[in-house]
Amino acid sequence: MKDNVNNIIEQQFRIQMLLEQSQGEITPEIDLMMQELDLDSKSKILWLCKRWEEHILKAEARATKIVTIAKQQASALKTAEWFKKHINALMITNDFKKLSLDEFELSYSKSKGVNIFNESEIPEKYYVEKISESISKTKIKNDINSGIKVPGAEIKEKSTLKIK
């Protein structure tokens, strides 16, 4: 009897170890071991219920961690943007176009983007079909760069701070 109890405990422990190694995935080996678990039906159901509960709790805890990490990530990105905004303000105030500081290279890159200043004047051909209607800035930019005047739009040059 004692050998049988030790064997059952050993089987259960082995299943738990394999579950952890497979990160909770039921592999064919684990499936077979669970089927061969030497317990009466009620004891097996009880053991399976306890494992089910453990994994539900793990899943819930991981979901909570994911939400927490997503919030921390959003906060870190917002803080990083705050720093970049203030770096940009200092660069502009001091009229720095390029700056080398220790391991950082700061410079501005020019880019051009479409500025829609009067959406009601944009011709129909620049609207693209989506779930909701929107204006294709790509089409407008291409036409303006080709010399076509697009009512209600212009090319506006922007500077974007790059930190390497």
C-alpha positions in Angstrom: 0.0 0.0 0.0 2.8 2.4 1.0 4.6 1.7 -2.3 1.4 2.4 -4.2 0.9 5.8 -2.4 4.6 6.7 -3.1 4.1 5.7 -6.8 1.0 7.9 -7.1 2.8 10.8 -5.4 5.8 10.2 -7.8 3.4 10.2 -10.8 1.7 13.4 -9.8 5.0 15.1 -9.1 6.4 14.0 -12.5 3.2 15.3 -14.2 3.6 18.7 -12.4 7.3 18.9 -13.4 6.5 18.2 -17.1 3.7 20.7 -17.0 6.1 23.4 -15.8 8.7 22.4 -18.3 6.1 22.7 -21.1 4.8 26.0 -19.7 1.4 24.5 -19.1 1.0 22.8 -22.4 -0.5 19.3 -22.3 2.0 17.3 -24.3 1.2 13.7 -25.5 3.4 12.4 -22.8 1.6 14.4 -20.1 -1.8 13.3 -21.5 -0.8 9.7 -21.3 0.6 10.0 -17.8 -2.6 11.6 -16.6 -4.7 8.8 -18.2 -2.5 6.2 -16.5 -2.5 7.9 -13.1 -3.2 5.1 -10.6 -6.1 6.6 -8.8 -9.7 5.7 -8.4 -12.1 7.8 -10.4 -13.2 10.2 -7.6 -9.6 10.8 -6.5 -8.5 11.3 -10.1 -11.3 13.9 -10.6 -10.4 15.6 -7.4 -6.7 15.8 -8.4 -7.6 17.1 -11.9 -10.0 19.7 -10.3 -7.1 20.9 -8.1 -4.8 21.2 -11.2 -7.6 23.0 -13.1 -8.0 25.5 -10.3 -4.2 26.1 -10.1 -4.0 26.8 -13.8 -7.1 29.1 -13.7 -5.4 31.1 -10.9 -2.1 31.2 -12.9 -3.9 32.5 -16.0 -5.7 35.1 -14.0 -2.5 36.2 -12.3 -0.8 36.4 -15.7 -3.6 38.5 -17.1 -3.3 40.9 -14.2 0.5 41.1 -14.8 -0.1 41.8 -18.5 -2.4 44.7 -17.7 0.1 46.0 -15.2 3.0 45.7 -17.6 0.9 47.4 -20.4 0.2 50.3 -18.0 3.9 50.5 -17.0 4.9 50.5 -20.7 2.4 53.3 -21.6 3.7 55.3 -18.6 7.3 54.8 -19.6 6.5 55.8 -23.2 4.7 58.9 -22.0 7.6 59.8 -19.7 10.1 59.3 -22.6 8.0 61.6 -24.8 8.1 64.2 -22.0 11.9 64.0 -21.9 12.1 64.3 -25.7 9.8 67.3 -25.7 12.0 69.1 -23.2 15.2 68.1 -25.0 13.6 69.5 -28.2 12.7 72.7 -26.5 16.3 73.2 -25.2 17.7 72.3 -28.7 15.5 75.0 -30.3 16.1 77.6 -27.5 19.8 77.2 -27.9 19.6 76.9 -31.7 21.4 73.5 -31.8 20.9 71.8 -35.1 23.2 68.9 -34.2 24.7 68.0 -30.9 27.1 65.3 -29.7 27.0 64.4 -26.0 28.8 61.4 -24.6 27.0 58.4 -26.3 24.2 60.6 -27.7 24.0 62.1 -31.2 21.1 64.6 -31.5 20.1 66.0 -34.8 17.0 67.0 -36.8 15.8 65.2 -39.9 13.6 67.0 -42.4 10.4 65.4 -43.5 7.4 66.6 -45.5 3.9 65.7 -44.7 0.5 66.8 -45.9 -1.3 69.4 -43.8 -5.1 69.4 -44.4 -6.1 73.0 -43.6 -9.6 72.8 -45.2 -11.0 69.3 -45.5 -14.2 70.5 -47.2 -12.1 71.7 -50.2 -10.4 68.3 -50.8 -11.6 66.8 -54.1 -13.5 63.5 -53.9 -10.7 61.5 -55.6 -8.5 61.9 -52.5 -10.9 60.1 -50.3 -10.2 56.4 -49.8 -12.7 53.8 -48.9 -12.6 52.5 -45.4 -15.1 51.6 -42.8 -15.2 55.4 -42.3 -14.2 57.8 -45.0 -10.8 59.5 -44.7 -8.5 61.5 -46.9 -5.5 59.9 -48.6 -2.6 62.1 -47.7 -0.3 59.9 -49.8 -2.3 60.6 -52.9 -2.4 64.3 -52.1 1.4 64.4 -51.4 2.1 62.6 -54.7 -0.1 65.0 -56.7 1.3 68.2 -55.1 4.9 66.9 -55.6 3.9 66.3 -59.3 2.8 69.9 -59.6 -0.9 69.4 -59.3 -2.6 72.0 -57.0 -4.9 70.3 -54.5 -7.5 72.7 -53.0 -7.4 72.6 -49.2 -4.0 71.0 -48.8 -0.3 72.0 -48.9 3.0 70.4 -48.2 4.3 71.4 -44.8 7.9 70.7 -43.8 8.5 69.4 -40.3 11.6 68.7 -38.2 11.8 65.6 -36.1 14.4 65.3 -33.4 16.4 62.1 -33.6 18.3 60.8 -30.6 20.8 58.0 -31.2 
